[in-house]
Amino acid sequence: MANRRRTYQHRPNRGDTSKRVRMLDMGRMNSFMFAAEDIFKQLPVQDPGFPSILASIAAKASRMSIEDAQKYIKEKVVEGRLPKEAEEPLCRLLDRYSRWR
């Protein structure tokens, strides 16, 4: 009786596993934040609301997807909270610091 193997029921693979999406690489989060702050420092207008926008961008990129974070950036440009000059560098930065998860 000591050498009996346990039998387990195998779960059938339903095939509805989640799709992989591009998200922010969490191992490089600090580097991303410093690079994004440099982009904001180079802007002609210094708005005190930039840190909260940057935190929202990082949260969306790390929890939802890079595409959602880029849409958020475009929304903030349309609203006028971000200058147009910041849109392209931030989107390129998100692409550079992304990985498939």
Secondary structure, 3 states (H helix, E strand, C coil): CCCCCCCCCCCCCCCCCCCCCEEECHHHHHHHHHHHHHHHHCCCCCCCCHHHHHHHHHHHHHHCCHHHHHHHHHHHHHHCCCCHHHHHHHHHHHHHCEEEC
